[in-house]
Amino acid sequence: MTTPDTPLDADGLREILRKVSDPEVGINIVDLGLVYGIDVKPGEVRITMTMTSPACPMGDMIMDDIDAVLDAALPPGDKVYVDLVWEPPWSPEMMTPEARKTMGW
């Protein structure tokens, strides 16, 4: 559990990233399966993620939202790196069961 006196860990950051939704589908990027990994080091966070497709028209908006929620949650001066990858390619199987249910799948 994270308190104001302890740094955020990967699970805490994953919860914060649930505030970021893909505006096209209205599901957060974690439950949508876009976040592949979170690596936390002192003063640095590295997120490995993808988009639903390389031509995702909402990619810039999603990246801006990620910056906004992490800037609000992390100490000033912490560096955030978001590595956008295309392998493995995203597929609906990466969604949580709840997200698939929301989509009617």
Order of alpha helices (4+ residues) and beta strands (2+ residues): alpha-beta-beta-beta-beta-alpha-beta-alpha
